[in-house]
Amino acid sequence: MYTQNGFRITAIPEPPFQVFGLALADRESRTFARLPKFVLEHMPQLDFLGRRSVGGRVRFATDSRRILLRLTVDACREDINIPLTGSSGADIYLGTGEHSTYLGVLAPSVHGDREFTVEKVFSKGPGLDTVTVNLPRNDLLLGMDVGVEEGSVLQEAPPYRTSDPIVFYGSSITEGGCADRPGNAYASAVSRWLDADYRNFGFSGKARGEPVIAEYIAGLEKISALVYDYDHNAPDPDHLQATHEAFFRIIRDAKPELPVVIMSRPDTDKDTEDAALRRQIIQNTYERARAAGDRHVWFLDGGTFFGTHGRAECTVDGTHPNALGFQRMAEALYPLLQMILYGKGGET
């Protein structure tokens, strides 16, 4: 920790700053990754994607009226469908649960194939607030410094209401593409509303129901629920047929009472026949589990997520949701996870 211009500045993950959602957060090696090294060794195709900080969050509590964020990423790669606030940016929320409020976003202002460091000072009202910083999606996080005003209170954030993380597994949509900032991705939004920790294992173009990932998820000691929807990444229905139930069975055999939510993809308008076939394959996994007596599995039809009014306005490119599309996805999933985690009406 050091002082500068009236701020006490600390590099994450030094206490009291806590990092959630990542397998590794190491300041010395400048590594903030969501998959551990042994998984990456078995799945080299995930080397870059697995080292992204998708789903990572920094949490703390402070009464400081000003908060300084300094963010360093390895590059600001161009993505035709995502602004820099979504690909290289971090956004901030105050409070917890449904009462969380958006404070602002920090991101580089230009693209480039070099290391970028940017900083910004955010202003908030008086009083002790829980602060959550959602880490970047696309570009690799190399470091983050957080500063609060000298003389202010700085302490650990209160625990999540659900401290065992929800695990999300799936495609680039699960990963948060093409949210205009990290907090707008559906996994981020629904977990924020639930005041729940979570892990994001969405892998753009690469999540194909591999046993290695299923075994990794099955081996996680603490997990409150699994949500998976990787049918976008299956190259064809035959591949989905061969992997979908097998993926479920690996996890179910290891965790017989784990709540599992099986979803199909939300964008079904471009090829309705293919979407219907994939949806049926996914629903079959659910129906066979229920027929076998499994009462800890649920199915959500992704084709209903965008509704009937304004469906075309829910995506950037006909596939990847924008902020509106992700909001509708989160709203569809939220009541079910609320019931699973907290009982009817969200009561414990």
Secondary structure, 3 states (H helix, E strand, C coil): CEEECCEEEEECCCCCCEEECCCEEECCCCEEECCCHHHHHHCHHHHHHHCCCCCCEEEEEECCCEEEEEEEECCECCCCCCCHHHHCCEEEEECCHHHCEEEEEECCCCCECCCEEEEEEEECCCCCEEEEEECCCCCCEEEEEEEEECCCCEECCCCCCEEEEEEEEECHHHHCCCCCCHHHCHHHHHHHHHCEEEEEEECCCCCCCCHHHHHHHHHCCCCCEEEEECCCCCCCHHHHHHHHHHHHHHHHHHCCCCCEEEECCCCCCCCHHHHHHHHHHHHHHHHHHHHCCCCCEEEECHHHCCCCCCHHHHECCCCCECHHHHHHHHHHHHHHHHHHHHCHHHCC
